[in-house]
Amino acid sequence: MSWADSTLSTMSIEEKVGQLFVPDVVAVYNHSDSPVRRYAIELIRKYHVGGFVLAGGTVSDIALMTNVLQRESRLPLLINADLEGGLGFSHPWTHLRGRGPELPKYIPGGGTAFTSMMAVGATGNPQYAYDIGRITARESRAVGIHWTNSPVADVNNNPENPIINTRSFGEDAVRVAAFVEAYVRGVQEGGVIATMKHFPGHGDTKEDTHIKLPLLQFDEKRIFSIELVPFKAGIAAGAKAVMTAHIALPRIDPTNRPSTLSYPIISGVLREKLGFHGIVITDGMTMQGVTDHYGADEAAVLAIEAGADCVLVPNQFENAYNGVLAAAKSGRIAIPRLDASVRRILEAKSWVGLDRDRFVNIEHVADIVGAPESDSLAQTIADAAVTLLRNNNGIVPLDRSSRAHVVTVSDDFNAQAGEELARVLSAGLSSVQCSHLFAESRDEVLQKIIRELKNADIIIVGLYLSIGAWKGRVEIPTSLATFLDQLQTLHKHVITVAFGDPYVIAKVPKTDVTLAVYSGSLRGERSVGKALLGNIDITGKLPVTIPGKYAIGQGIEVRLSKRSTER
């Protein structure tokens, strides 16, 4: 008899129900008698939870916390995390005035952070997706994480999508499938459970499911030809988990229930027609695509009835747990149905080796996490993603005698935006200045920057406008739109860089040079600086269409020889 079956035979109904829940835990250091620690232990002792999803924490704190929680639980815990961009949990340190000059300027303090999945798609190289999965798995296992909520398998073919966007590898289903397949192989070869999301496909929505429930008029023929293509590839590669989306498809399920709560979608399409036998986990149940329509208890019960195995971050944990427990005791959820989900969860725990060893060796964390070779590869991937869409008169690479002025444009004030870009450029240009604008910038600030720009030869406008949960659509604020229009009157060479959402390029005036890098991280800024100076080849190709401006696959190549071609 397998460990999963023998363990299942010893479990009470309360323990079985508890295994279905994956609540939040904050892994930032806290005292053993702190409310956070006491609550987490209560969830283990009283509710027998199957695992936790990390809501935050530093690398070392995660390792300490996971060992503590594992010690408290009769059954080993699956530790889950959102690792779309690698083990990006960090505690950055920046050099402060008065500290010793020998100290470094910046230490991220965490695991290897990778660029966005859309940036990886822009490289055209699925091997990079495999490498990201491999390194993410190695680092996450070192700190006690066994399960990542990645990769995003959505096909982002809707430019107005306010929540998937750069989290997707692109808009071409076949190309996305190749990257999803590679990522799944990489992460699972490293002993970490991969989770494809958001089933049956969240790429063609105009709404954020954190805010509302989208209704998509797609039938099975449509989703099998587009949305499900990457999921099929990931299943073929052995993906062990799938996350559902809070989207309704009334032509497949006339009840208009979110896919998370839909039997025809989970049990019908995913289980029966795609033949998926792994863990089905819901998206976060605190999202308004569910909470606006269902109570915490009924939502959890409906999810299990639909075919889900795990309930992620229930809106009201106690109500959700008690709702499922009551349904199991009353027979609404049959015991064989409950056992099927618990067995899958236990088999997953056995697959990652938790039946043999549930603890991490804290002394080895610093030998594994954030290794220089991993960081170097992450930078190589970011460099390969830089996409040059317009280069009038061969401005790029820049003339080294140029005076450049970087102007960052963001929703909220961000004093650090553009600083790494300016630092890289300073090593190769005559002078570099940096200014910051955000949605609430006053007109006098805008006009002051306009006056200063007259002293520059090159103006670099960095658009740090990106999607985010509960944010809504990405828009250019009116004041910033006015500023961008005024730039045209200066008769200077202007370079536009989309740090983050590439679709904003369609919403701003055309400039001499247009670049997309798909990430506003320090790594992305570094890549742009090197590209503008001609220190790296520019080879990225658009993985999406920018309406009215650029087609998928476009990108001007600039080699170190300074020869360029356009495709």
C-alpha distance (Angstrom), angle and dihedral (degrees) to the residues before:
residue distance angle dihedral
M1 . . .
S2 3.81 . .
W3 3.79 122.6 .
A4 3.82 89.1 -111.4
D5 3.81 94.0 54.1
S6 3.80 95.1 42.6
T7 3.80 90.9 48.5
L8 3.81 92.4 46.8
S9 3.81 90.2 54.5
T10 3.82 90.3 60.0
M11 3.81 97.8 49.6
S12 3.79 128.5 105.8
I13 3.79 120.4 -136.6
E14 3.81 88.9 -106.2
E15 3.80 90.7 55.2
K16 3.78 91.9 47.5
V17 3.80 92.8 52.3
G18 3.81 90.9 46.9
Q19 3.80 91.3 56.5
L20 3.82 89.1 64.8
F21 3.80 93.8 64.5
V22 3.80 128.9 85.3
P23 3.83 108.3 -177.5
D24 3.81 128.4 -179.7
V25 3.78 123.9 -89.9
V26 3.80 128.8 -175.6
A27 3.79 109.9 -138.7
V28 3.80 97.6 -168.9
Y29 3.80 110.0 124.2
N30 3.77 114.1 -80.1
H31 3.78 135.3 160.4
S32 3.79 118.1 -88.4
D33 3.81 89.2 -113.9
S34 3.80 96.1 45.4
P35 3.84 120.6 123.2
V36 3.81 90.9 -112.6
R37 3.80 93.4 53.6
R38 3.81 93.3 42.3
Y39 3.81 92.0 50.7
A40 3.80 92.7 50.1
I41 3.80 90.8 50.0
E42 3.81 90.6 48.3
L43 3.80 89.4 55.1
I44 3.80 88.6 53.7
R45 3.82 99.5 43.1
K46 3.79 100.8 35.7
Y47 3.80 102.6 29.6
H48 3.83 102.0 25.9
V49 3.82 93.6 -137.7
G50 3.79 117.2 -161.0
G51 3.78 94.0 -134.6
F52 3.78 147.3 -44.5
V53 3.78 137.5 -102.4
L54 3.78 114.1 -137.9
A55 3.80 114.3 -117.0
G56 3.79 92.4 -174.5
G57 3.74 143.4 -40.1
T58 3.77 143.7 137.4
V59 3.79 122.1 -90.7
S60 3.81 95.4 -105.4
D61 3.79 93.1 42.0
I62 3.81 91.2 51.7
A63 3.80 90.7 53.9
L64 3.80 91.3 49.5
M65 3.80 93.8 45.2
T66 3.79 96.8 47.2
N67 3.79 91.1 52.5
V68 3.82 90.5 50.1
L69 3.80 93.2 49.3
Q70 3.80 93.5 45.2
R71 3.80 89.3 53.4
E72 3.82 90.7 54.8
S73 3.81 96.6 51.7
R74 3.81 127.0 83.2
L75 3.79 89.4 -151.5
P76 3.82 120.9 42.5
L77 3.80 115.0 -98.3
L78 3.80 126.4 -126.3
I79 3.80 106.9 -135.0
N80 3.78 111.9 -150.4
A81 3.81 130.6 -169.3
D82 3.80 141.4 172.2
L83 3.80 100.2 -110.3
E84 3.81 101.8 162.1
G85 3.80 89.2 134.6
G86 3.79 98.1 34.6
L87 3.79 128.7 -96.4
G88 3.78 89.6 -30.1
F89 3.79 96.6 161.2
S90 3.77 103.5 125.9
H91 3.77 147.7 153.7
P92 3.81 104.4 -145.7
W93 3.79 120.5 -150.9
T94 3.79 121.4 -161.1
H95 3.77 126.0 -167.5
L96 3.79 112.1 -95.6
R97 3.76 127.0 -153.5
G98 3.77 110.9 -93.5
R99 3.77 96.0 29.5
G100 3.79 120.5 118.3
P101 3.83 112.0 -74.4
E102 3.79 90.3 -133.9
L103 3.80 90.7 67.4
P104 3.83 116.6 99.0
K105 3.79 119.8 -101.4
Y106 3.79 94.4 -125.9
I107 3.81 137.9 11.4
P108 3.82 116.7 -176.2
G109 3.77 92.2 -156.1
G110 3.79 95.7 -151.7
G111 3.74 147.4 65.6
T112 3.77 128.0 -51.9
A113 3.81 109.5 -64.0
F114 3.79 115.5 -152.6
T115 3.76 130.7 -160.1
S116 3.81 121.9 -101.5
M117 3.78 122.5 -68.5
M118 3.79 90.5 -114.9
A119 3.80 88.4 57.0
V120 3.80 88.9 52.6
G121 3.80 88.0 51.3
A122 3.81 89.2 52.6
T123 3.81 90.2 59.9
G124 3.80 89.8 62.6
N125 3.80 89.0 -142.1
P126 3.86 117.8 115.7
Q127 3.81 88.9 -172.3
Y128 3.79 86.7 75.5
A129 3.82 89.7 57.9
Y130 3.80 89.0 52.2
D131 3.81 91.1 49.4
I132 3.81 92.0 49.5
G133 3.79 90.2 51.3
R134 3.80 91.9 47.4
I135 3.81 95.0 50.4
T136 3.80 93.5 41.3
A137 3.81 89.8 53.3
R138 3.79 93.7 48.3
E139 3.79 93.3 49.9
S140 3.79 96.8 41.7
R141 3.80 93.8 50.2
A142 3.80 88.4 52.0
V143 3.81 90.3 63.0
G144 3.81 98.1 37.9
I145 3.81 103.3 -92.9
H146 3.81 114.4 135.7
W147 3.79 104.2 169.4
T148 3.80 131.9 48.3
N149 3.79 126.8 -163.8
S150 3.79 91.3 -135.4
P151 2.97 159.5 143.1
V152 3.79 106.7 49.9
A153 3.81 102.6 -135.2
D154 3.80 94.6 -176.1
V155 3.80 118.9 125.7
N156 3.81 103.5 -134.1
N157 3.79 98.8 -149.4
N158 3.80 94.7 143.4
P159 3.83 113.3 81.0
E160 3.81 89.8 -161.2
N161 3.80 93.8 58.3
P162 3.83 104.2 130.6
I163 3.80 99.4 -165.2
I164 3.84 112.9 28.6
N165 3.81 103.0 42.1
T166 3.83 110.7 114.8
R167 3.80 90.4 12.3
S168 3.82 87.8 75.7
F169 3.80 125.0 76.4
G170 3.82 89.2 -128.9
E171 3.79 147.6 -73.8
D172 3.80 102.0 -71.7
A173 3.81 108.9 90.3
V174 3.80 96.0 -152.4
R175 3.80 93.2 48.9
V176 3.79 91.8 46.1
A177 3.81 88.8 50.8
A178 3.81 91.4 56.3
F179 3.82 91.6 53.7
V180 3.81 93.3 44.3
E181 3.80 91.3 50.5
A182 3.81 91.6 49.6
Y183 3.80 93.7 47.5
V184 3.81 92.4 48.9
R185 3.80 91.0 52.0
G186 3.79 92.6 47.5
V187 3.78 97.6 49.0
Q188 3.79 96.5 41.3
E189 3.79 94.0 46.5
G190 3.80 82.6 59.9
G191 3.80 91.7 56.5
V192 3.81 98.2 -104.0
I193 3.80 124.7 123.2
A194 3.81 112.4 -116.3
T195 3.81 118.7 -145.3
M196 3.78 118.8 -158.2
K197 3.79 112.4 -151.5
H198 3.02 152.9 -125.8
F199 3.80 103.4 9.4
P200 3.00 128.8 -130.7
G201 3.82 88.2 14.6
H202 3.81 132.8 -69.5
G203 3.81 98.9 -168.5
D204 3.81 99.6 98.2
T205 3.79 101.1 54.6
K206 3.78 132.8 110.8
E207 3.80 93.6 -160.1
D208 3.78 133.1 73.1
T209 3.81 108.7 -126.9
H210 3.79 88.0 -146.1
I211 3.81 85.0 70.0
K212 3.82 107.2 29.3
L213 3.80 145.3 -6.7
P214 3.83 113.1 -94.9
L215 3.82 117.8 -145.8
L216 3.80 112.1 -149.7
Q217 3.80 119.8 -167.3
F218 3.81 94.2 -146.7
D219 3.79 124.2 135.4
E220 3.80 127.1 -154.6
K221 3.80 92.9 -93.2
R222 3.80 89.8 58.5
I223 3.80 97.8 46.6
F224 3.80 93.6 44.1
S225 3.81 90.0 54.1
I226 3.82 96.4 47.1
E227 3.80 122.2 0.5
L228 3.80 98.3 40.5
V229 3.81 97.1 46.0
P230 3.85 94.5 89.4
F231 3.81 91.9 41.9
K232 3.81 90.8 53.7
A233 3.81 89.9 50.8
G234 3.80 91.7 49.5
I235 3.79 92.5 48.2
A236 3.80 89.5 51.0
A237 3.82 87.9 51.9
G238 3.80 90.0 54.9
A239 3.82 102.5 -102.3
K240 3.80 107.4 -178.0
A241 3.80 99.9 -156.4
V242 3.80 141.0 35.5
M243 3.81 126.3 -166.3
T244 3.78 119.5 -147.0
A245 3.80 126.5 -133.1
H246 3.78 126.4 -129.0
I247 3.81 91.6 -125.5
A248 3.81 127.3 119.0
L249 3.80 124.5 -135.7
P250 3.83 105.3 -170.3
R251 3.81 93.5 -176.6
I252 3.80 88.5 62.3
D253 3.81 99.1 31.4
P254 3.85 111.6 23.5
T255 3.83 91.0 -166.3
N256 3.83 87.8 77.5
R257 3.78 89.7 -134.2
P258 3.80 117.4 155.5
S259 3.80 111.6 -96.2
T260 3.81 86.6 -111.3
L261 3.81 88.6 67.0
S262 3.80 98.5 32.8
Y263 3.80 121.3 111.0
P264 3.83 93.8 -168.8
I265 3.81 90.6 54.3
I266 3.81 102.1 40.0
S267 3.80 102.3 31.0
G268 3.80 96.0 24.4
V269 3.79 105.5 41.3
L270 3.80 104.1 19.3
R271 3.79 101.9 35.1
E272 3.81 103.5 30.1
K273 3.80 106.1 27.0
L274 3.82 99.4 33.4
G275 3.79 94.0 33.6
F276 3.80 95.6 -132.5
H277 3.81 112.4 167.7
G278 3.80 101.2 171.5
I279 3.80 132.3 93.1
V280 3.79 119.1 -52.0
I281 3.79 111.2 -156.6
T282 3.78 126.1 -175.5
D283 3.76 123.0 -124.1
G284 3.80 112.9 -109.3
M285 3.79 108.1 -53.0
T286 3.82 92.4 -147.3
M287 3.81 89.7 74.4
Q288 3.80 117.1 111.3
G289 3.79 92.4 -125.9
V290 3.83 82.5 78.1
T291 3.81 107.5 19.2
D292 3.82 93.9 55.8
H293 3.80 89.6 61.2
Y294 3.82 109.4 27.4
G295 3.78 139.9 37.8
A296 3.80 118.3 -117.6
D297 3.82 94.0 -106.2
E298 3.81 97.4 47.3
A299 3.82 92.7 42.8
A300 3.80 91.5 54.7
V301 3.81 92.5 47.3
L302 3.80 92.9 47.6
A303 3.82 90.9 49.6
I304 3.82 91.6 54.7
E305 3.80 91.5 44.1
A306 3.80 89.3 51.3
G307 3.80 91.2 56.0
A308 3.81 104.9 -91.7
D309 3.81 117.9 140.4
C310 3.81 101.7 -164.9
V311 3.79 132.7 39.4
L312 3.80 110.0 -148.3
V313 3.83 118.7 -148.7
P314 3.82 99.9 -21.1
N315 3.79 114.3 -144.2
Q316 3.82 93.1 -122.9
F317 3.78 107.6 14.0
E318 3.80 99.8 -160.6
N319 3.81 93.3 47.2
A320 3.80 92.2 47.2
Y321 3.81 93.3 48.4
N322 3.79 93.8 46.2
G323 3.80 90.8 47.0
V324 3.80 93.0 55.6
L325 3.81 92.0 41.8
A326 3.82 91.5 52.5
A327 3.81 90.6 47.3
A328 3.80 90.7 51.8
K329 3.80 93.6 47.7
S330 3.81 92.9 47.0
G331 3.78 93.5 49.3
R332 3.80 94.9 -114.1
I333 3.82 85.3 118.6
A334 3.80 104.9 38.9
I335 3.80 116.9 -133.2
P336 3.84 92.5 -122.4
R337 3.81 88.0 54.4
L338 3.81 90.8 49.6
D339 3.79 91.4 46.5
A340 3.81 91.7 52.0
S341 3.80 91.3 59.7
V342 3.79 94.3 42.6
R343 3.80 90.4 50.2
R344 3.80 91.0 53.4
I345 3.80 90.3 50.9
L346 3.80 92.9 48.2
E347 3.81 91.2 47.0
A348 3.80 88.7 52.8
K349 3.80 90.0 51.6
S350 3.78 89.3 51.1
W351 3.81 91.8 47.6
V352 3.82 91.5 57.1
G353 3.81 89.3 46.7
L354 3.79 100.1 -110.0
D355 3.79 91.4 135.2
R356 3.80 87.0 64.3
D357 3.81 104.6 34.7
R358 3.78 127.1 0.5
F359 3.83 99.6 175.7
V360 3.80 133.3 84.2
N361 3.78 127.0 -136.7
I362 3.79 102.5 -120.0
E363 3.79 91.8 -165.9
H364 3.82 90.4 65.1
V365 3.82 97.5 50.5
A366 3.81 94.7 90.0
D367 3.81 90.7 51.0
I368 3.81 91.8 57.8
V369 3.80 113.8 25.6
G370 3.80 119.1 79.2
A371 3.80 96.1 3.1
P372 3.84 115.4 -177.9
E373 3.82 92.1 -119.6
S374 3.81 90.2 54.0
D375 3.79 91.1 49.5
S376 3.79 90.5 48.8
L377 3.80 91.8 52.6
A378 3.80 90.8 48.1
Q379 3.81 89.5 54.6
T380 3.81 91.3 47.3
I381 3.81 89.7 54.7
A382 3.81 92.0 48.5
D383 3.81 90.2 49.2
A384 3.81 91.7 51.1
A385 3.82 90.9 52.3
V386 3.83 97.1 60.5
T387 3.79 106.3 116.9
L388 3.81 121.6 -160.8
L389 3.80 110.1 -157.8
R390 3.80 101.8 169.1
N391 3.81 130.5 20.5
N392 3.79 111.0 169.0
N393 3.78 114.0 -162.2
G394 3.79 91.1 -4.9
I395 3.80 93.5 -77.0
V396 3.80 89.4 161.7
P397 2.99 119.4 101.5
L398 3.80 89.7 48.3
D399 3.78 123.5 -126.1
R400 3.81 105.6 -102.8
S401 3.81 91.7 -134.3
S402 3.82 91.2 61.7
R403 3.77 124.8 119.5
A404 3.79 108.5 -139.0
H405 3.79 131.7 -163.3
V406 3.80 117.9 -164.7
V407 3.81 116.0 -154.3
T408 3.81 116.2 -171.5
V409 3.80 119.6 -154.5
S410 3.81 117.3 -162.1
D411 3.80 141.1 154.8
D412 3.79 93.0 -117.0
F413 3.78 129.5 26.0
N414 3.80 110.4 -82.7
A415 3.79 115.8 178.1
Q416 3.80 92.1 -176.1
A417 3.79 96.2 54.8
G418 3.79 111.1 109.8
E419 3.79 95.4 8.8
E420 3.81 95.0 109.7
L421 3.81 90.4 45.1
A422 3.81 89.9 51.6
R423 3.80 91.0 47.6
V424 3.80 92.9 53.4
L425 3.81 92.9 45.4
S426 3.81 92.3 48.3
A427 3.78 89.7 67.0
G428 3.79 91.4 60.6
L429 3.82 109.9 27.0
S430 3.78 135.1 67.2
S431 3.80 92.9 -111.8
V432 3.80 139.0 -16.3
Q433 3.79 129.1 -159.1
C434 3.82 127.5 -176.5
S435 3.82 130.2 -152.5
H436 3.79 132.2 175.7
L437 3.79 132.4 -139.7
F438 3.77 129.4 178.3
A439 3.78 137.8 173.9
E440 3.80 93.9 -82.7
S441 3.82 97.6 45.1
R442 3.78 111.0 135.3
D443 3.79 121.0 -120.9
E444 3.81 92.5 -112.6
V445 3.82 89.0 58.7
L446 3.79 91.3 50.9
Q447 3.79 91.9 48.9
K448 3.81 92.3 47.6
I449 3.81 89.8 54.8
I450 3.82 90.9 47.0
R451 3.81 89.4 55.6
E452 3.82 92.1 48.7
L453 3.79 91.5 49.6
K454 3.81 89.9 65.4
N455 3.81 88.0 75.6
A456 3.80 93.5 56.9
D457 3.81 130.0 88.1
I458 3.79 93.8 -160.2
I459 3.80 126.4 34.2
I460 3.80 115.4 -161.1
V461 3.80 114.0 -164.4
G462 3.80 112.0 -163.4
L463 3.80 113.0 -161.2
Y464 3.80 106.9 -154.8
L465 3.78 95.3 -178.7
S466 3.79 114.1 135.5
I467 3.78 141.0 161.4
G468 3.79 122.3 -99.9
A469 3.80 141.8 170.4
W470 3.82 115.4 -78.0
K471 3.80 89.1 4.8
G472 3.80 105.2 104.8
R473 3.79 126.7 -151.8
V474 3.79 122.2 -8.3
E475 3.79 108.8 -113.1
I476 3.80 135.7 171.3
P477 3.84 107.8 -116.1
T478 3.81 113.2 -122.3
S479 3.81 94.1 -115.9
L480 3.80 91.5 52.5
A481 3.80 92.0 46.1
T482 3.82 87.9 55.3
F483 3.80 90.2 50.4
L484 3.80 92.1 50.9
D485 3.79 90.1 50.9
Q486 3.81 91.1 50.8
L487 3.80 90.8 55.8
Q488 3.78 88.7 69.5
T489 3.82 90.3 64.8
L490 3.82 93.4 59.3
H491 3.81 93.8 69.9
K492 3.79 91.2 -140.3
H493 3.79 130.2 135.6
V494 3.81 105.4 -92.8
I495 3.80 125.9 -163.5
T496 3.81 118.9 -164.0
V497 3.80 117.3 -157.7
A498 3.81 120.9 -172.0
F499 3.80 104.0 -148.2
G500 3.79 99.5 -172.8
D501 3.80 121.7 -12.4
P502 3.83 106.4 46.6
Y503 3.80 92.5 -165.9
V504 3.83 90.8 74.2
I505 3.81 85.8 77.2
A506 3.80 86.9 76.8
K507 3.82 90.3 56.2
V508 3.81 100.1 53.0
P509 3.84 133.4 67.4
K510 3.79 117.3 -85.7
T511 3.81 113.4 -100.8
D512 3.80 136.8 -171.2
V513 3.79 93.0 -93.7
T514 3.80 130.0 24.4
L515 3.79 124.1 -170.6
A516 3.79 133.8 177.0
V517 3.79 121.7 -160.6
Y518 3.85 100.1 162.3
S519 3.81 94.2 -141.1
G520 3.78 135.2 70.2
S521 3.78 94.2 -158.1
L522 3.79 125.8 123.3
R523 3.78 86.8 -104.5
G524 3.81 91.4 55.1
E525 3.81 91.7 48.9
R526 3.78 89.8 50.0
S527 3.82 90.7 52.5
V528 3.80 92.6 50.6
G529 3.80 92.1 48.9
K530 3.79 91.7 51.7
A531 3.80 91.4 46.1
L532 3.82 93.7 50.8
L533 3.80 91.1 50.0
G534 3.79 92.3 48.8
N535 3.79 93.0 -116.6
I536 3.82 93.7 128.7
D537 3.77 135.6 31.4
I538 3.80 114.7 -99.2
T539 3.80 107.3 -138.0
G540 3.83 108.3 143.7
K541 3.80 121.0 130.7
L542 3.79 125.9 -156.8
P543 3.83 110.1 -99.6
V544 3.82 90.0 -165.4
T545 3.80 139.3 38.2
I546 3.81 118.7 -103.8
P547 3.80 102.3 -150.2
G548 3.79 115.1 -114.9
K549 3.80 92.2 -1.8
Y550 3.81 118.7 54.8
A551 3.78 137.0 8.2
I552 3.79 127.1 -134.4
G553 3.80 110.1 -85.6
Q554 3.80 95.9 30.3
G555 3.77 120.1 133.1
I556 3.80 136.3 132.8
E557 3.78 113.6 -125.8
V558 3.78 117.9 -140.4
R559 3.77 115.0 -175.7
L560 3.77 126.8 -164.2
S561 3.79 86.3 -102.8
K562 3.84 84.5 65.4
R563 3.79 91.0 -122.0
S564 3.80 111.4 136.4
T565 3.76 135.1 -165.3
E566 3.76 131.5 -177.9
R567 3.77 125.3 -141.5
